[in-house]
Amino acid sequence: MERIHAYEEDTVETSRWESRHPALLGRLAGVAGAVFVVLALAPGSLGGPAYGSSTSTPQILAWVTQHNGSFPVTGFIGGLSASVFALFVLLLLAVARGRGLLSSIVVSAVGALMAIDWIGTGIYYALADEAGRQQATGGIVALFSLNASMTYVDGFVAGLAILALSLLQLGPHALPRPLIWLGAVVGVYEIVSGPIQLAISHSPAGATGPVGIVLLLVWILAVTAVMVIRPVREAKAQPTRLASEASMAS
């Protein structure tokens, strides 16, 4: 019982700290968003065969041989980017003081996103290791195909996180309303684009992927700008809420 009571006290104290520092949390979210965009646009692309195209085994082997040294770095950047994106979303969740089912969806979705992308990092590491072995043609091709497939896996859970976060933002108005609706549109698109692409081409590869990436970056850039320049929208509503709580307590 003492442990439970101590945990509840720590939780309440953390919640109070977050409620007293919405501007700081907002700026930290802006920094995380900027770091994510830098990582996403950094020259980390290997420039290999386009995923989803019909690439022959000799082409795959030649590409892997040429870029073997870049695989570990590229894989780590992918996992790191997912972690920074998760931090960005969780900081926005703290600014919005999200609770309940939608908050749980956000946390679960970004957790799944990180797991997927760090598994992708491990696949890159394995591809680098396999490329250094002799007569490992079958393993290289299999890992290349698996790595290509992982590219299309994380969009759905990212969309769930963004949509749930946007719906939570409707209450406290921690973001301007146009940005909230933009986030909802991006979240819905990320959720439905995969099934739509599968229905069109019976393959996850297609034009919906690049469009989703562009929409995601536009949303993150817009939110980042707002959080860095004016992260105190939530703080304006704070005194009224605190006064209400004080009156109820008395």
N, C-alpha and C positions, 0 to 999 in steps of 0.2 A: 504493500500500500504506500509506503514511503517513497518507493521508486516512482510509482504512478503519480503521486502528488508532486514530486520534484520535476517530473517530465512535464506535467501540466503547467507548473510555474514557469519553466523554461520556455514553453510554447507561448504563454501569455506575454512574457517579457520580450520575446522575439517579435511578436505581433505589435507590441507597443513601440518597439524600436523602429519597425517598418513604417508604422503610422506617423512617427515623428520625423521621418527622413524621406518623404516621397520624392523630393527634388533630387537628392543624392542617388536614389535608386533609379530615377528616370535618366539621369546623366550616365550612370553606369550601363544602363540598357542601351543608350545611344553609343557609348564606346564599344560595347559588345557588337552592336549592329555594324558599326564601321569596320571593326576587325573582321567580321564575317565577310563583308563585301570585299575587303582587300584580299582575303584568302581565296574567295571565289573567283576573283578576277586576276589573281597572281599568275605569272607564267609557269603554272605547274602542269598544264596539259601536255601530255606526251606526244600529241600529234600523230597518233597511230591510226590504224584502220577504223573507219567509222563503225561504231556499234550498230548492229541491225543490218548492215550490208553483207552481201555474200562475199566473205573473205576466205581465200583458199588457205590450206594448211601451210604451204611455203611462205605466203605473205605474213601469216601470223608468226611463224618461227623467225622470219627475218626481222620483223618489228620488235619482237621480244629480245632478240639478240642485240639489236641496236640500242635499246633503252633499258637494258637490264639494271644498270646502276641507278636509274631514276625511280624504279618501282617502290623501294622502301620510303623514300621521301614523299612521293606522290600519295602513297597509302596513308602515311601519317598525317599529311595535310588534310586528307578527306575525313579522317576520324576527328582531328582537331577542329575542323570546320563545323562538324555536327555538334561537337561539345560547345563551341562558342554560340551556335544558333540556339541550342538548348538554354544556355545561360541568358541569352537575349530574351527569349520567350518567358523564362521564369522570372526575370527581373520585371518585365512588363506585367506579369501576373501579380507580383508583389505590389507594384504601383497601383494596380486596379483593386487590390485587396480581395482577390478572388477566393471564394469559398464554395463548397458544395460539389455537385456532380460535375459541372463544367470545369472547375478547377482540377478535379481528379482526372478528367479526360486530358487536360493540357499536360499535366505531369506524366501521366502514363504514356501519352503519345510522344513526348520528347524523349522519354526514357527508351521507348522502342526505337526511335530514330537514332539515338546514340548507339544502341546495341547493333542495329543493322549496319551502320557506317563503320563501326570499329571491327565488325566481322569482315567488312570489305577491306579494311586495312590489313587484317590477317591474310586475306586472299592475295593481296599485293605482295606481302612478305613471302608467302608460299610460292608465288609466281617467280619472284626473284631467286629463291632458292632452287626451284626446279629448273630455271633457265641455266643455272650453273652446272648442271649435271649432264653427263653424256647420255645420248640415246633416250632422252626423256620427252620425245615428241608427243606422245599421247597425253602425258600429264600437263604439258604446257598448253596444249589445245583445250583440254578440259578446264583448266584454271582460267584461261582466257575467256571461254564461254561463260563460266560461272561469274567472273568479274563483270562481264558485259550484262549479265542478267541482274546482278545486284544494283546496277545503275538505275533500274526502273522500280525498285522495291520501296524506297523510302518516301516517295512522294505522297502516298496515301496517308501515312501517319503524320507527316508534316502538315498536310491539309487539315487533318483533325485538330491538331494543336492550334493552328492559326484560326480556324473557324470558331472553336470553343473560346479562345482568348478574345476574339473580336466580339462575340456575344456577351462576354463578361464586361467588356469595356463600355457597353451601352449604359450600364448603371452609373458608375462613377464619372464617366466622360473624361477618363484620363488622357484620351486622344481626341482630336477634332473628329466630329461625326463623319465627314467624308473619308477620313482614313480608316475609321471603324468599318464603314461599309466596303471600302476597298479591300480591307483584310478579309471580310466575310466572302467577298467575291473570289479572292485568291484562294481561300481555304476550300470553298466549294469546287473551284476549278481543279485544284490538286486532287480532291477526292474523286471527282467523276471523270477526269481526263484519262486515267488508266483504263477503266472499263469501256469508255467510248473508243479509245484507240484499239482495244482488243476486239470490239464489235466491228470496227471498220476493216482492220487488216489482219485480225487473228494473231497479232504480235504486239508486244508492249512498245516496240520501237516505232516512232513516227513523229509527226510535226507537233503533237500535243506536248511532248517533253520540252523542247526548246521554248515554246510559248510559256509554259509553266515556269521555267527558270527565269525568263524575263519578267513576268508578273511578280514573282517572288522577290527579285532584286529591287524592282520599283517600289514595292511595298516596304521592304526593309529600309531602303534609302530614305523614303518619305518619313517613316516612323523615327529613324535615326536623327534626321534633321530636326524634327519636332522635339525629341527628347533632349537633344544637346542644346538647342536654342531656348526652348521654353518648356522645361520639364515640371512646372509647378501648377498645372491645371488642376490636378487632384488636390494639391495643398490648399487651394482656395476654398474648397468645400469642407476642409477639415475642421475649422473652428466651429461651424454650425453643428457638425456631427458631434464634436466633443461637448458642446454646450447641451445638446439634447441628451447625451449620455449622462452628463452631470446632473441635469434636472431629474432624470429618471432615478438616479442613484439616491438623490435627496428625498 
